[in-house]
Amino acid sequence: MNNCSVCRKTITCPPNIRELPKWQLSSRCQRELSECSLYLNDYLLGKKHFTETKFREYPPKKSTLISMNRNELGIRQHVRRRDISNAMNSVNPFYLSKKKLHRILYIYSNYIKNSFYDMMNFLLETFMDVATKYGIPEEYQIKCWEECKQGLLADYKIINRYFQMRFNNLTKHKILLGASLHYFLFFHTPCYYNYVRKSSNRWTTFLKEKIQNYKS
């Protein structure tokens, strides 16, 4: 995606997965920003994507062959959308203490990590379910997933580094407004969603090709 800056260049979308420069705001990004809700859906992988890729719409049962570890993403707290909503409900639009800001950013940071973990776990379980149905050996499944996982973790490190820089910039403001935090989350959340979707699309295609190549 191209370089993007909104709100007088003070708020920018996350970097491309392989690039660190900022994006420009495309008409598609503008539509998604205007239509977005304040927070991400709990489930980042939508019905349309997995219908198009011929993968299952809903996660299969937990696999016992390979398991994802939340520690790999540095997750310290299990956070869902309602946790952010509850924290934001107590924010005064005209004043925000440093302590409360750090607390909310901590919650939001863990929410981002949990969301990416959910995407990776769903991708893993779906891949193994499909691969097993096609009779693909477990050793080959593990090899494919390890390669995929390393790519996903590399993607995650970039987006996490981006958000940490934005968080640090926000905490340096001398005057903190609750409205500024709402604005921050409003613009960054859909950009994060687009990033996760792009990452999941790429690695879903990668795993599909691994299955197809083995079959052929």
Secondary structure, DSSP 8 states (H G I E B T S, - for coil): --EEEETTTTEE----SS--S-E---HHHHHHHHH--SS--S--S-HHHHHHTT--SS--S--SSS---GGGGT--S---HHHHHHHHHT-BTTB--HHHHHHHHHHHHHHHHHHHHHHHHHHHHHHHHHHHHTT--HHHHHHHHHHHHHHHHHHHHHHHHHHHHHHHHHHT-SS--HHHHHHHHHHHHHHHHHHHHHHHHHHHHHHHHHHHHHH-
